Amino acid sequence: MEELKQEMEDNRDDANEKEVESRRSYESFLKHVFSLRTQLRDNESMISKLECEVDDLSSSLHTLRQDLAEEYANMEEARREYDEEKDGFNDTIRRLMIEKEEDIGKISTLQLELANTQD
């Protein structure tokens, strides 16, 4: 009987130890779950902030693209105006060169006429 009593006490002690270990394990598991939930909330908050930053950056990028397109259009317009002015200046230079040659020819003719009248 004493052996049975000892065996029952041993079984009870083992059961108590297993229960204590199970509770420790369960508490550890709960702490881990709580930690994961905290990390999840922190990550969700971080994701939300990053999404806002991405939206802001996307908006800024869109604005910069529009500004770049506008500046490119302005540059193309300035290039066209420059080419037109350059062509106009080249035409003026050609016309002035022709007029110069004509004036030289007129001067030569007048000099000949003057020389002929002085003879």
PDB file as gemmi writes it, atoms N, CA and C in Angstrom:
CRYST1    1.000    1.000    1.000  90.00  90.00  90.00 P 1                      
ATOM      1  N   MET A   1       0.819  -1.173   0.000  1.00  0.00           N  
ATOM      2  CA  MET A   1       0.000   0.000   0.000  1.00  0.00           C  
ATOM      3  C   MET A   1       0.876   1.256   0.000  1.00  0.00           C  
ATOM      4  N   GLU A   2       1.925   1.160   0.768  1.00  0.00           N  
ATOM      5  CA  GLU A   2       2.862   2.269   0.837  1.00  0.00           C  
ATOM      6  C   GLU A   2       3.446   2.543  -0.550  1.00  0.00           C  
ATOM      7  N   GLU A   3       3.717   1.490  -1.273  1.00  0.00           N  
ATOM      8  CA  GLU A   3       4.263   1.652  -2.626  1.00  0.00           C  
ATOM      9  C   GLU A   3       3.245   2.333  -3.528  1.00  0.00           C  
ATOM     10  N   LEU A   4       2.002   1.939  -3.406  1.00  0.00           N  
ATOM     11  CA  LEU A   4       0.938   2.534  -4.208  1.00  0.00           C  
ATOM     12  C   LEU A   4       0.799   4.010  -3.867  1.00  0.00           C  
ATOM     13  N   LYS A   5       0.848   4.313  -2.584  1.00  0.00           N  
ATOM     14  CA  LYS A   5       0.752   5.699  -2.151  1.00  0.00           C  
ATOM     15  C   LYS A   5       1.929   6.503  -2.702  1.00  0.00           C  
ATOM     16  N   GLN A   6       3.133   5.923  -2.629  1.00  0.00           N  
ATOM     17  CA  GLN A   6       4.326   6.594  -3.152  1.00  0.00           C  
ATOM     18  C   GLN A   6       4.206   6.791  -4.662  1.00  0.00           C  
ATOM     19  N   GLU A   7       3.704   5.772  -5.330  1.00  0.00           N  
ATOM     20  CA  GLU A   7       3.540   5.859  -6.788  1.00  0.00           C  
ATOM     21  C   GLU A   7       2.534   6.949  -7.139  1.00  0.00           C  
ATOM     22  N   MET A   8       1.445   7.038  -6.377  1.00  0.00           N  
ATOM     23  CA  MET A   8       0.432   8.069  -6.628  1.00  0.00           C  
ATOM     24  C   MET A   8       1.016   9.462  -6.376  1.00  0.00           C  
ATOM     25  N   GLU A   9       1.814   9.580  -5.320  1.00  0.00           N  
ATOM     26  CA  GLU A   9       2.448  10.872  -5.039  1.00  0.00           C  
ATOM     27  C   GLU A   9       3.434  11.238  -6.149  1.00  0.00           C  
ATOM     28  N   ASP A  10       4.190  10.246  -6.596  1.00  0.00           N  
ATOM     29  CA  ASP A  10       5.125  10.487  -7.705  1.00  0.00           C  
ATOM     30  C   ASP A  10       4.369  10.910  -8.964  1.00  0.00           C  
ATOM     31  N   ASN A  11       3.277  10.197  -9.240  1.00  0.00           N  
ATOM     32  CA  ASN A  11       2.460  10.547 -10.414  1.00  0.00           C  
ATOM     33  C   ASN A  11       1.892  11.960 -10.277  1.00  0.00           C  
ATOM     34  N   ARG A  12       1.413  12.279  -9.050  1.00  0.00           N  
ATOM     35  CA  ARG A  12       0.869  13.609  -8.809  1.00  0.00           C  
ATOM     36  C   ARG A  12       1.965  14.662  -8.972  1.00  0.00           C  
ATOM     37  N   ASP A  13       3.151  14.391  -8.426  1.00  0.00           N  
ATOM     38  CA  ASP A  13       4.268  15.328  -8.559  1.00  0.00           C  
ATOM     39  C   ASP A  13       4.643  15.511 -10.029  1.00  0.00           C  
ATOM     40  N   ASP A  14       4.695  14.391 -10.753  1.00  0.00           N  
ATOM     41  CA  ASP A  14       4.983  14.466 -12.193  1.00  0.00           C  
ATOM     42  C   ASP A  14       3.916  15.285 -12.912  1.00  0.00           C  
ATOM     43  N   ALA A  15       2.661  15.024 -12.564  1.00  0.00           N  
ATOM     44  CA  ALA A  15       1.558  15.763 -13.191  1.00  0.00           C  
ATOM     45  C   ALA A  15       1.654  17.245 -12.851  1.00  0.00           C  
ATOM     46  N   ASN A  16       1.974  17.543 -11.589  1.00  0.00           N  
ATOM     47  CA  ASN A  16       2.127  18.946 -11.190  1.00  0.00           C  
ATOM     48  C   ASN A  16       3.280  19.605 -11.946  1.00  0.00           C  
ATOM     49  N   GLU A  17       4.402  18.900 -12.053  1.00  0.00           N  
ATOM     50  CA  GLU A  17       5.548  19.434 -12.794  1.00  0.00           C  
ATOM     51  C   GLU A  17       5.185  19.659 -14.256  1.00  0.00           C  
ATOM     52  N   LYS A  18       4.470  18.693 -14.851  1.00  0.00           N  
ATOM     53  CA  LYS A  18       4.058  18.835 -16.254  1.00  0.00           C  
ATOM     54  C   LYS A  18       3.088  20.004 -16.405  1.00  0.00           C  
ATOM     55  N   GLU A  19       2.193  20.166 -15.427  1.00  0.00           N  
ATOM     56  CA  GLU A  19       1.242  21.282 -15.488  1.00  0.00           C  
ATOM     57  C   GLU A  19       1.986  22.608 -15.378  1.00  0.00           C  
ATOM     58  N   VAL A  20       2.938  22.682 -14.445  1.00  0.00           N  
ATOM     59  CA  VAL A  20       3.735  23.901 -14.286  1.00  0.00           C  
ATOM     60  C   VAL A  20       4.504  24.180 -15.576  1.00  0.00           C  
ATOM     61  N   GLU A  21       5.125  23.151 -16.136  1.00  0.00           N  
ATOM     62  CA  GLU A  21       5.870  23.312 -17.389  1.00  0.00           C  
ATOM     63  C   GLU A  21       4.933  23.721 -18.518  1.00  0.00           C  
ATOM     64  N   SER A  22       3.756  23.122 -18.571  1.00  0.00           N  
ATOM     65  CA  SER A  22       2.770  23.474 -19.598  1.00  0.00           C  
ATOM     66  C   SER A  22       2.348  24.927 -19.457  1.00  0.00           C  
ATOM     67  N   ARG A  23       2.119  25.359 -18.213  1.00  0.00           N  
ATOM     68  CA  ARG A  23       1.733  26.757 -17.991  1.00  0.00           C  
ATOM     69  C   ARG A  23       2.864  27.697 -18.402  1.00  0.00           C  
ATOM     70  N   ARG A  24       4.094  27.342 -18.050  1.00  0.00           N  
ATOM     71  CA  ARG A  24       5.239  28.166 -18.469  1.00  0.00           C  
ATOM     72  C   ARG A  24       5.316  28.233 -19.994  1.00  0.00           C  
ATOM     73  N   SER A  25       5.162  27.083 -20.611  1.00  0.00           N  
ATOM     74  CA  SER A  25       5.200  27.024 -22.068  1.00  0.00           C  
ATOM     75  C   SER A  25       4.068  27.859 -22.665  1.00  0.00           C  
ATOM     76  N   TYR A  26       2.877  27.729 -22.087  1.00  0.00           N  
ATOM     77  CA  TYR A  26       1.717  28.486 -22.565  1.00  0.00           C  
ATOM     78  C   TYR A  26       1.948  29.984 -22.375  1.00  0.00           C  
ATOM     79  N   GLU A  27       2.468  30.390 -21.203  1.00  0.00           N  
ATOM     80  CA  GLU A  27       2.757  31.803 -20.950  1.00  0.00           C  
ATOM     81  C   GLU A  27       3.817  32.317 -21.913  1.00  0.00           C  
ATOM     82  N   SER A  28       4.818  31.502 -22.165  1.00  0.00           N  
ATOM     83  CA  SER A  28       5.853  31.874 -23.129  1.00  0.00           C  
ATOM     84  C   SER A  28       5.241  32.043 -24.520  1.00  0.00           C  
ATOM     85  N   PHE A  29       4.350  31.113 -24.870  1.00  0.00           N  
ATOM     86  CA  PHE A  29       3.662  31.192 -26.157  1.00  0.00           C  
ATOM     87  C   PHE A  29       2.830  32.470 -26.236  1.00  0.00           C  
ATOM     88  N   LEU A  30       2.095  32.796 -25.161  1.00  0.00           N  
ATOM     89  CA  LEU A  30       1.283  34.018 -25.143  1.00  0.00           C  
ATOM     90  C   LEU A  30       2.153  35.264 -25.278  1.00  0.00           C  
ATOM     91  N   LYS A  31       3.302  35.270 -24.587  1.00  0.00           N  
ATOM     92  CA  LYS A  31       4.226  36.398 -24.714  1.00  0.00           C  
ATOM     93  C   LYS A  31       4.715  36.531 -26.151  1.00  0.00           C  
ATOM     94  N   HIS A  32       5.014  35.397 -26.757  1.00  0.00           N  
ATOM     95  CA  HIS A  32       5.470  35.406 -28.150  1.00  0.00           C  
ATOM     96  C   HIS A  32       4.371  35.934 -29.074  1.00  0.00           C  
ATOM     97  N   VAL A  33       3.138  35.463 -28.859  1.00  0.00           N  
ATOM     98  CA  VAL A  33       2.003  35.934 -29.673  1.00  0.00           C  
ATOM     99  C   VAL A  33       1.811  37.434 -29.468  1.00  0.00           C  
ATOM    100  N   PHE A  34       1.882  37.891 -28.213  1.00  0.00           N  
ATOM    101  CA  PHE A  34       1.743  39.314 -27.927  1.00  0.00           C  
ATOM    102  C   PHE A  34       2.844  40.105 -28.631  1.00  0.00           C  
ATOM    103  N   SER A  35       4.065  39.590 -28.581  1.00  0.00           N  
ATOM    104  CA  SER A  35       5.188  40.243 -29.253  1.00  0.00           C  
ATOM    105  C   SER A  35       4.952  40.315 -30.762  1.00  0.00           C  
ATOM    106  N   LEU A  36       4.460  39.214 -31.335  1.00  0.00           N  
ATOM    107  CA  LEU A  36       4.175  39.200 -32.774  1.00  0.00           C  
ATOM    108  C   LEU A  36       3.076  40.193 -33.127  1.00  0.00           C  
ATOM    109  N   ARG A  37       2.045  40.282 -32.282  1.00  0.00           N  
ATOM    110  CA  ARG A  37       0.965  41.247 -32.529  1.00  0.00           C  
ATOM    111  C   ARG A  37       1.500  42.678 -32.465  1.00  0.00           C  
ATOM    112  N   THR A  38       2.374  42.926 -31.501  1.00  0.00           N  
ATOM    113  CA  THR A  38       2.979  44.255 -31.385  1.00  0.00           C  
ATOM    114  C   THR A  38       3.805  44.563 -32.631  1.00  0.00           C  
ATOM    115  N   GLN A  39       4.598  43.589 -33.061  1.00  0.00           N  
ATOM    116  CA  GLN A  39       5.393  43.775 -34.282  1.00  0.00           C  
ATOM    117  C   GLN A  39       4.490  44.006 -35.480  1.00  0.00           C  
ATOM    118  N   LEU A  40       3.394  43.269 -35.543  1.00  0.00           N  
ATOM    119  CA  LEU A  40       2.456  43.418 -36.652  1.00  0.00           C  
ATOM    120  C   LEU A  40       1.868  44.827 -36.669  1.00  0.00           C  
ATOM    121  N   ARG A  41       1.455  45.334 -35.504  1.00  0.00           N  
ATOM    122  CA  ARG A  41       0.921  46.698 -35.434  1.00  0.00           C  
ATOM    123  C   ARG A  41       1.984  47.712 -35.852  1.00  0.00           C  
ATOM    124  N   ASP A  42       3.205  47.511 -35.353  1.00  0.00           N  
ATOM    125  CA  ASP A  42       4.298  48.413 -35.722  1.00  0.00           C  
ATOM    126  C   ASP A  42       4.552  48.364 -37.225  1.00  0.00           C  
ATOM    127  N   ASN A  43       4.549  47.152 -37.783  1.00  0.00           N  
ATOM    128  CA  ASN A  43       4.766  46.998 -39.225  1.00  0.00           C  
ATOM    129  C   ASN A  43       3.634  47.632 -40.026  1.00  0.00           C  
ATOM    130  N   GLU A  44       2.400  47.461 -39.558  1.00  0.00           N  
ATOM    131  CA  GLU A  44       1.262  48.076 -40.247  1.00  0.00           C  
ATOM    132  C   GLU A  44       1.380  49.595 -40.221  1.00  0.00           C  
ATOM    133  N   SER A  45       1.806  50.124 -39.082  1.00  0.00           N  
ATOM    134  CA  SER A  45       2.002  51.570 -38.968  1.00  0.00           C  
ATOM    135  C   SER A  45       3.102  52.037 -39.917  1.00  0.00           C  
ATOM    136  N   MET A  46       4.197  51.287 -39.956  1.00  0.00           N  
ATOM    137  CA  MET A  46       5.306  51.623 -40.847  1.00  0.00           C  
ATOM    138  C   MET A  46       4.864  51.551 -42.309  1.00  0.00           C  
ATOM    139  N   ILE A  47       4.115  50.522 -42.649  1.00  0.00           N  
ATOM    140  CA  ILE A  47       3.620  50.368 -44.024  1.00  0.00           C  
ATOM    141  C   ILE A  47       2.727  51.544 -44.385  1.00  0.00           C  
ATOM    142  N   SER A  48       1.864  51.944 -43.471  1.00  0.00           N  
ATOM    143  CA  SER A  48       0.979  53.079 -43.717  1.00  0.00           C  
ATOM    144  C   SER A  48       1.785  54.352 -43.971  1.00  0.00           C  
ATOM    145  N   LYS A  49       2.803  54.586 -43.140  1.00  0.00           N  
ATOM    146  CA  LYS A  49       3.655  55.761 -43.329  1.00  0.00           C  
ATOM    147  C   LYS A  49       4.382  55.694 -44.668  1.00  0.00           C  
ATOM    148  N   LEU A  50       4.903  54.513 -44.995  1.00  0.00           N  
ATOM    149  CA  LEU A  50       5.623  54.352 -46.261  1.00  0.00           C  
ATOM    150  C   LEU A  50       4.698  54.545 -47.452  1.00  0.00           C  
ATOM    151  N   GLU A  51       3.459  54.074 -47.344  1.00  0.00           N  
ATOM    152  CA  GLU A  51       2.491  54.284 -48.422  1.00  0.00           C  
ATOM    153  C   GLU A  51       2.234  55.775 -48.623  1.00  0.00           C  
ATOM    154  N   CYS A  52       2.137  56.522 -47.525  1.00  0.00           N  
ATOM    155  CA  CYS A  52       1.961  57.976 -47.628  1.00  0.00           C  
ATOM    156  C   CYS A  52       3.174  58.613 -48.307  1.00  0.00           C  
ATOM    157  N   GLU A  53       4.360  58.165 -47.921  1.00  0.00           N  
ATOM    158  CA  GLU A  53       5.573  58.698 -48.542  1.00  0.00           C  
ATOM    159  C   GLU A  53       5.619  58.369 -50.032  1.00  0.00           C  
ATOM    160  N   VAL A  54       5.233  57.155 -50.385  1.00  0.00           N  
ATOM    161  CA  VAL A  54       5.213  56.756 -51.796  1.00  0.00           C  
ATOM    162  C   VAL A  54       4.214  57.620 -52.564  1.00  0.00           C  
ATOM    163  N   ASP A  55       3.043  57.855 -51.972  1.00  0.00           N  
ATOM    164  CA  ASP A  55       2.051  58.717 -52.615  1.00  0.00           C  
ATOM    165  C   ASP A  55       2.605  60.125 -52.814  1.00  0.00           C  
ATOM    166  N   ASP A  56       3.262  60.658 -51.777  1.00  0.00           N  
ATOM    167  CA  ASP A  56       3.855  61.993 -51.887  1.00  0.00           C  
ATOM    168  C   ASP A  56       4.932  62.025 -52.964  1.00  0.00           C  
ATOM    169  N   LEU A  57       5.785  61.001 -52.972  1.00  0.00           N  
ATOM    170  CA  LEU A  57       6.851  60.942 -53.980  1.00  0.00           C  
ATOM    171  C   LEU A  57       6.281  60.784 -55.384  1.00  0.00           C  
ATOM    172  N   SER A  58       5.227  59.999 -55.519  1.00  0.00           N  
ATOM    173  CA  SER A  58       4.591  59.821 -56.823  1.00  0.00           C  
ATOM    174  C   SER A  58       4.009  61.137 -57.312  1.00  0.00           C  
ATOM    175  N   SER A  59       3.381  61.862 -56.404  1.00  0.00           N  
ATOM    176  CA  SER A  59       2.820  63.162 -56.756  1.00  0.00           C  
ATOM    177  C   SER A  59       3.924  64.131 -57.170  1.00  0.00           C  
ATOM    178  N   SER A  60       5.008  64.145 -56.406  1.00  0.00           N  
ATOM    179  CA  SER A  60       6.138  65.017 -56.741  1.00  0.00           C  
ATOM    180  C   SER A  60       6.742  64.628 -58.083  1.00  0.00           C  
ATOM    181  N   LEU A  61       6.878  63.334 -58.316  1.00  0.00           N  
ATOM    182  CA  LEU A  61       7.430  62.858 -59.579  1.00  0.00           C  
ATOM    183  C   LEU A  61       6.534  63.261 -60.742  1.00  0.00           C  
ATOM    184  N   HIS A  62       5.224  63.145 -60.558  1.00  0.00           N  
ATOM    185  CA  HIS A  62       4.279  63.540 -61.604  1.00  0.00           C  
ATOM    186  C   HIS A  62       4.436  65.033 -61.914  1.00  0.00           C  
ATOM    187  N   THR A  63       4.539  65.844 -60.859  1.00  0.00           N  
ATOM    188  CA  THR A  63       4.718  67.287 -61.046  1.00  0.00           C  
ATOM    189  C   THR A  63       6.034  67.575 -61.759  1.00  0.00           C  
ATOM    190  N   LEU A  64       7.095  66.887 -61.352  1.00  0.00           N  
ATOM    191  CA  LEU A  64       8.396  67.093 -61.994  1.00  0.00           C  
ATOM    192  C   LEU A  64       8.365  66.678 -63.463  1.00  0.00           C  
ATOM    193  N   ARG A  65       7.654  65.599 -63.764  1.00  0.00           N  
ATOM    194  CA  ARG A  65       7.535  65.174 -65.168  1.00  0.00           C  
ATOM    195  C   ARG A  65       6.802  66.228 -65.982  1.00  0.00           C  
ATOM    196  N   GLN A  66       5.738  66.803 -65.401  1.00  0.00           N  
ATOM    197  CA  GLN A  66       5.008  67.857 -66.100  1.00  0.00           C  
ATOM    198  C   GLN A  66       5.908  69.069 -66.318  1.00  0.00           C  
ATOM    199  N   ASP A  67       6.657  69.450 -65.278  1.00  0.00           N  
ATOM    200  CA  ASP A  67       7.574  70.583 -65.402  1.00  0.00           C  
ATOM    201  C   ASP A  67       8.630  70.308 -66.467  1.00  0.00           C  
ATOM    202  N   LEU A  68       9.152  69.090 -66.483  1.00  0.00           N  
ATOM    203  CA  LEU A  68      10.162  68.723 -67.470  1.00  0.00           C  
ATOM    204  C   LEU A  68       9.591  68.784 -68.883  1.00  0.00           C  
ATOM    205  N   ALA A  69       8.375  68.279 -69.058  1.00  0.00           N  
ATOM    206  CA  ALA A  69       7.739  68.323 -70.379  1.00  0.00           C  
ATOM    207  C   ALA A  69       7.523  69.769 -70.816  1.00  0.00           C  
ATOM    208  N   GLU A  70       7.117  70.618 -69.878  1.00  0.00           N  
ATOM    209  CA  GLU A  70       6.909  72.034 -70.191  1.00  0.00           C  
ATOM    210  C   GLU A  70       8.227  72.708 -70.562  1.00  0.00           C  
ATOM    211  N   GLU A  71       9.272  72.428 -69.789  1.00  0.00           N  
ATOM    212  CA  GLU A  71      10.583  73.010 -70.083  1.00  0.00           C  
ATOM    213  C   GLU A  71      11.121  72.504 -71.422  1.00  0.00           C  
ATOM    214  N   TYR A  72      10.870  71.240 -71.732  1.00  0.00           N  
ATOM    215  CA  TYR A  72      11.311  70.698 -73.017  1.00  0.00           C  
ATOM    216  C   TYR A  72      10.586  71.406 -74.161  1.00  0.00           C  
ATOM    217  N   ALA A  73       9.276  71.622 -73.983  1.00  0.00           N  
ATOM    218  CA  ALA A  73       8.502  72.337 -75.006  1.00  0.00           C  
ATOM    219  C   ALA A  73       9.031  73.766 -75.158  1.00  0.00           C  
ATOM    220  N   ASN A  74       9.349  74.418 -74.036  1.00  0.00           N  
ATOM    221  CA  ASN A  74       9.913  75.774 -74.099  1.00  0.00           C  
ATOM    222  C   ASN A  74      11.260  75.774 -74.812  1.00  0.00           C  
ATOM    223  N   MET A  75      12.078  74.743 -74.541  1.00  0.00           N  
ATOM    224  CA  MET A  75      13.376  74.641 -75.187  1.00  0.00           C  
ATOM    225  C   MET A  75      13.211  74.455 -76.699  1.00  0.00           C  
ATOM    226  N   GLU A  76      12.262  73.616 -77.084  1.00  0.00           N  
ATOM    227  CA  GLU A  76      12.020  73.396 -78.514  1.00  0.00           C  
ATOM    228  C   GLU A  76      11.545  74.687 -79.183  1.00  0.00           C  
ATOM    229  N   GLU A  77      10.680  75.432 -78.508  1.00  0.00           N  
ATOM    230  CA  GLU A  77      10.205  76.707 -79.047  1.00  0.00           C  
ATOM    231  C   GLU A  77      11.366  77.687 -79.172  1.00  0.00           C  
ATOM    232  N   ALA A  78      12.224  77.745 -78.161  1.00  0.00           N  
ATOM    233  CA  ALA A  78      13.394  78.628 -78.212  1.00  0.00           C  
ATOM    234  C   ALA A  78      14.333  78.209 -79.345  1.00  0.00           C  
ATOM    235  N   ARG A  79      14.481  76.901 -79.557  1.00  0.00           N  
ATOM    236  CA  ARG A  79      15.331  76.416 -80.648  1.00  0.00           C  
ATOM    237  C   ARG A  79      14.750  76.825 -82.005  1.00  0.00           C  
ATOM    238  N   ARG A  80      13.430  76.707 -82.143  1.00  0.00           N  
ATOM    239  CA  ARG A  80      12.798  77.123 -83.408  1.00  0.00           C  
ATOM    240  C   ARG A  80      12.997  78.622 -83.636  1.00  0.00           C  
ATOM    241  N   GLU A  81      12.787  79.412 -82.575  1.00  0.00           N  
ATOM    242  CA  GLU A  81      12.976  80.858 -82.698  1.00  0.00           C  
ATOM    243  C   GLU A  81      14.423  81.184 -83.050  1.00  0.00           C  
ATOM    244  N   TYR A  82      15.370  80.493 -82.430  1.00  0.00           N  
ATOM    245  CA  TYR A  82      16.785  80.708 -82.723  1.00  0.00           C  
ATOM    246  C   TYR A  82      17.072  80.384 -84.190  1.00  0.00           C  
ATOM    247  N   ASP A  83      16.571  79.239 -84.657  1.00  0.00           N  
ATOM    248  CA  ASP A  83      16.799  78.849 -86.051  1.00  0.00           C  
ATOM    249  C   ASP A  83      16.194  79.866 -87.013  1.00  0.00           C  
ATOM    250  N   GLU A  84      14.992  80.355 -86.683  1.00  0.00           N  
ATOM    251  CA  GLU A  84      14.353  81.361 -87.542  1.00  0.00           C  
ATOM    252  C   GLU A  84      15.171  82.650 -87.565  1.00  0.00           C  
ATOM    253  N   GLU A  85      15.634  83.103 -86.389  1.00  0.00           N  
ATOM    254  CA  GLU A  85      16.455  84.316 -86.331  1.00  0.00           C  
ATOM    255  C   GLU A  85      17.773  84.119 -87.067  1.00  0.00           C  
ATOM    256  N   LYS A  86      18.383  82.945 -86.898  1.00  0.00           N  
ATOM    257  CA  LYS A  86      19.647  82.658 -87.580  1.00  0.00           C  
ATOM    258  C   LYS A  86      19.440  82.700 -89.091  1.00  0.00           C  
ATOM    259  N   ASP A  87      18.354  82.070 -89.559  1.00  0.00           N  
ATOM    260  CA  ASP A  87      18.062  82.088 -90.989  1.00  0.00           C  
ATOM    261  C   ASP A  87      17.813  83.518 -91.465  1.00  0.00           C  
ATOM    262  N   GLY A  88      17.100  84.298 -90.639  1.00  0.00           N  
ATOM    263  CA  GLY A  88      16.850  85.702 -90.992  1.00  0.00           C  
ATOM    264  C   GLY A  88      18.147  86.494 -91.064  1.00  0.00           C  
ATOM    265  N   PHE A  89      19.039  86.288 -90.093  1.00  0.00           N  
ATOM    266  CA  PHE A  89      20.329  86.980 -90.114  1.00  0.00           C  
ATOM    267  C   PHE A  89      21.153  86.557 -91.323  1.00  0.00           C  
ATOM    268  N   ASN A  90      21.146  85.269 -91.642  1.00  0.00           N  
ATOM    269  CA  ASN A  90      21.889  84.792 -92.818  1.00  0.00           C  
ATOM    270  C   ASN A  90      21.330  85.412 -94.090  1.00  0.00           C  
ATOM    271  N   ASP A  91      20.001  85.511 -94.195  1.00  0.00           N  
ATOM    272  CA  ASP A  91      19.389  86.161 -95.364  1.00  0.00           C  
ATOM    273  C   ASP A  91      19.792  87.634 -95.428  1.00  0.00           C  
ATOM    274  N   THR A  92      19.790  88.304 -94.279  1.00  0.00           N  
ATOM    275  CA  THR A  92      20.183  89.720 -94.239  1.00  0.00           C  
ATOM    276  C   THR A  92      21.642  89.876 -94.653  1.00  0.00           C  
ATOM    277  N   ILE A  93      22.504  88.992 -94.171  1.00  0.00           N  
ATOM    278  CA  ILE A  93      23.927  89.052 -94.542  1.00  0.00           C  
ATOM    279  C   ILE A  93      24.083  88.843 -96.045  1.00  0.00           C  
ATOM    280  N   ARG A  94      23.386  87.863 -96.610  1.00  0.00           N  
ATOM    281  CA  ARG A  94      23.458  87.632 -98.070  1.00  0.00           C  
ATOM    282  C   ARG A  94      22.977  88.862 -98.843  1.00  0.00           C  
ATOM    283  N   ARG A  95      21.845  89.422 -98.375  1.00  0.00           N  
ATOM    284  CA  ARG A  95      21.293  90.590 -99.061  1.00  0.00           C  
ATOM    285  C   ARG A  95      22.268  91.769 -98.976  1.00  0.00           C  
ATOM    286  N   LEU A  96      22.864  91.976 -97.796  1.00  0.00           N  
ATOM    287  CA  LEU A  96      23.826  93.070 -97.641  1.00  0.00           C  
ATOM    288  C   LEU A  96      25.077  92.837 -98.482  1.00  0.00           C  
ATOM    289  N   MET A  97      25.502  91.577 -98.613  1.00  0.00           N  
ATOM    290  CA  MET A  97      26.670  91.273 -99.458  1.00  0.00           C  
ATOM    291  C   MET A  97      26.351  91.588-100.923  1.00  0.00           C  
ATOM    292  N   ILE A  98      25.135  91.213-101.333  1.00  0.00           N  
ATOM    293  CA  ILE A  98      24.725  91.504-102.715  1.00  0.00           C  
ATOM    294  C   ILE A  98      24.664  93.017-102.922  1.00  0.00           C  
ATOM    295  N   GLU A  99      24.056  93.730-101.948  1.00  0.00           N  
ATOM    296  CA  GLU A  99      23.977  95.188-102.055  1.00  0.00           C  
ATOM    297  C   GLU A  99      25.371  95.802-102.077  1.00  0.00           C  
ATOM    298  N   LYS A 100      26.283  95.256-101.291  1.00  0.00           N  
ATOM    299  CA  LYS A 100      27.657  95.752-101.257  1.00  0.00           C  
ATOM    300  C   LYS A 100      28.299  95.591-102.634  1.00  0.00           C  
ATOM    301  N   GLU A 101      28.118  94.407-103.225  1.00  0.00           N  
ATOM    302  CA  GLU A 101      28.677  94.160-104.566  1.00  0.00           C  
ATOM    303  C   GLU A 101      28.057  95.113-105.583  1.00  0.00           C  
ATOM    304  N   GLU A 102      26.743  95.316-105.451  1.00  0.00           N  
ATOM    305  CA  GLU A 102      26.074  96.253-106.366  1.00  0.00           C  
ATOM    306  C   GLU A 102      26.605  97.666-106.161  1.00  0.00           C  
ATOM    307  N   ASP A 103      26.787  98.068-104.875  1.00  0.00           N  
ATOM    308  CA  ASP A 103      27.314  99.402-104.589  1.00  0.00           C  
ATOM    309  C   ASP A 103      28.736  99.550-105.115  1.00  0.00           C  
ATOM    310  N   ILE A 104      29.546  98.498-104.986  1.00  0.00           N  
ATOM    311  CA  ILE A 104      30.915  98.538-105.519  1.00  0.00           C  
ATOM    312  C   ILE A 104      30.861  98.707-107.032  1.00  0.00           C  
ATOM    313  N   GLY A 105      29.916  97.981-107.665  1.00  0.00           N  
ATOM    314  CA  GLY A 105      29.759  98.113-109.115  1.00  0.00           C  
ATOM    315  C   GLY A 105      29.330  99.524-109.489  1.00  0.00           C  
ATOM    316  N   LYS A 106      28.416 100.115-108.747  1.00  0.00           N  
ATOM    317  CA  LYS A 106      27.957 101.484-109.023  1.00  0.00           C  
ATOM    318  C   LYS A 106      29.094 102.477-108.829  1.00  0.00           C  
ATOM    319  N   ILE A 107      29.872 102.267-107.754  1.00  0.00           N  
ATOM    320  CA  ILE A 107      31.001 103.164-107.498  1.00  0.00           C  
ATOM    321  C   ILE A 107      32.004 103.069-108.641  1.00  0.00           C  
ATOM    322  N   SER A 108      32.266 101.847-109.084  1.00  0.00           N  
ATOM    323  CA  SER A 108      33.206 101.669-110.204  1.00  0.00           C  
ATOM    324  C   SER A 108      32.685 102.375-111.443  1.00  0.00           C  
ATOM    325  N   THR A 109      31.394 102.260-111.700  1.00  0.00           N  
ATOM    326  CA  THR A 109      30.786 102.908-112.869  1.00  0.00           C  
ATOM    327  C   THR A 109      30.887 104.425-112.736  1.00  0.00           C  
ATOM    328  N   LEU A 110      30.596 104.941-111.549  1.00  0.00           N  
ATOM    329  CA  LEU A 110      30.677 106.386-111.333  1.00  0.00           C  
ATOM    330  C   LEU A 110      32.114 106.880-111.467  1.00  0.00           C  
ATOM    331  N   GLN A 111      33.062 106.080-110.984  1.00  0.00           N  
ATOM    332  CA  GLN A 111      34.468 106.470-111.103  1.00  0.00           C  
ATOM    333  C   GLN A 111      34.879 106.524-112.573  1.00  0.00           C  
ATOM    334  N   LEU A 112      34.414 105.550-113.359  1.00  0.00           N  
ATOM    335  CA  LEU A 112      34.722 105.548-114.794  1.00  0.00           C  
ATOM    336  C   LEU A 112      34.088 106.752-115.482  1.00  0.00           C  
ATOM    337  N   GLU A 113      32.844 107.023-115.120  1.00  0.00           N  
ATOM    338  CA  GLU A 113      32.158 108.175-115.719  1.00  0.00           C  
ATOM    339  C   GLU A 113      32.871 109.467-115.347  1.00  0.00           C  
ATOM    340  N   LEU A 114      33.292 109.569-114.093  1.00  0.00           N  
ATOM    341  CA  LEU A 114      34.005 110.753-113.635  1.00  0.00           C  
ATOM    342  C   LEU A 114      35.335 110.882-114.363  1.00  0.00           C  
ATOM    343  N   ALA A 115      35.996 109.762-114.525  1.00  0.00           N  
ATOM    344  CA  ALA A 115      37.281 109.780-115.222  1.00  0.00           C  
ATOM    345  C   ALA A 115      37.070 110.177-116.682  1.00  0.00           C  
ATOM    346  N   ASN A 116      35.997 109.722-117.294  1.00  0.00           N  
ATOM    347  CA  ASN A 116      35.715 110.043-118.694  1.00  0.00           C  
ATOM    348  C   ASN A 116      35.334 111.510-118.854  1.00  0.00           C  
ATOM    349  N   THR A 117      34.667 112.078-117.874  1.00  0.00           N  
ATOM    350  CA  THR A 117      34.268 113.481-117.984  1.00  0.00           C  
ATOM    351  C   THR A 117      35.441 114.404-117.721  1.00  0.00           C  
ATOM    352  N   GLN A 118      36.444 113.937-117.035  1.00  0.00           N  
ATOM    353  CA  GLN A 118      37.603 114.776-116.737  1.00  0.00           C  
ATOM    354  C   GLN A 118      38.583 114.773-117.895  1.00  0.00           C  
ATOM    355  N   ASP A 119      38.463 113.874-118.806  1.00  0.00           N  
ATOM    356  CA  ASP A 119      39.395 113.806-119.938  1.00  0.00           C  
ATOM    357  C   ASP A 119      39.054 114.788-120.957  1.00  0.00           C  
TER     358      ASP A 119                                                      
END                                                                             
